[in-house]
């Protein structure tokens, strides 16, 4: 009996490439059953289904088991990945040049136009889990470069992301994969450079994932997520200010859990980022709201005594906003007065070798503010432990 021939038509852009293989496995005979097998396999084998549209032409004598089908699928996929590696090296050379030549502007413009005209960006990101580390890094660099390219003064990447927000939803889960977090995170940060992408993430439930990723036991996952979180909350000031104003309650409830984390790296990153956010003029209404909370002040009074000097210094630059607030709630005034002697003694020994030039003057202002506080009326107060 002649072995049946299975022909796979693999789409690559708008061109079809044919792979013909013989199959000797016994199995299902009916075309209808085979079609159902193909559809089911494509749905279950998500990677291949995402990269290529496969069409199988089956003759009436075709006999193919699930196992042989998957062998065919893997073979086709391996061929495509091998080709992808070669193409990526060529594309990287166009964008970055090599030891013999600098990148040509015209070629970069043409490549950028073609890249975002087709769905190549989606295909490359979907291929990352199946690439070796070196090729994965090349893909990351290529996507990063193309994200920054401008054509006639326009960002094609920004237009593309506005119409393909599903790409961002695909990137985010990859940030919790220890092998892929660095690549996915780097690409995501390049996307966040575009306001449309940052706005999409901030306005979706995806933003809540970062509180999970930042506290992941894996250092690579947690540190990369912290970098992306910082980029997301500092780059587009008006967008961030609007987000914080609308989502203040749940956001800072979650954020304060980072400040009280048992992991000192998590605490350090959280304090540093909060300082940057609150001291940004775009976030002044949010800052005023934050420093009117006694619970928030208690957190920073504890962080001032952290065992890590870096955290202490960063915490001071947030704590100083509480006594400096000219509209302090009376409950905050009461706690500061009740702890006045403790705080003044504490700040007298609160020194750093590498503090910024304004530290001493800021500290003196905080001490002065606490020393001159007065209550409305004069109730008797016991010293309160924070």
Secondary structure, DSSP 8 states (H G I E B T S, - for coil): ---EEEEEEEEETTEEEEEEEEE----B--HHHHHHHHHHHHHHSHHHHHH--EEEE--TT--B-HHHHHHHHHHHHHHHHHHHHHHHHHHHHHHH--SS----HHHHHHHHHHHHHTTHHHHHHHHGGGS-HHHHHHHHHHHHHHHH--BTTB-HHHHHHHH-THHHHHHHHHTT-TTTHHHHHHHHHHHHTSHHHHHHHHTSGGGGHHHHHTT-SSHHHHHHHHHHHHHHHHSSHHHHHHHHHHTHHHHHHHHHHHHT-S-HHHHHHHHHHHHHHHTSGGGHHHHHHHTT-HHHHHHHHHHTT-SSHHHHHHHHHHHHHHHH-TT--HHHHHHHHHTHHHHHHHHHT---TT--TTHHHHHHHHHHHHHT---SS---------
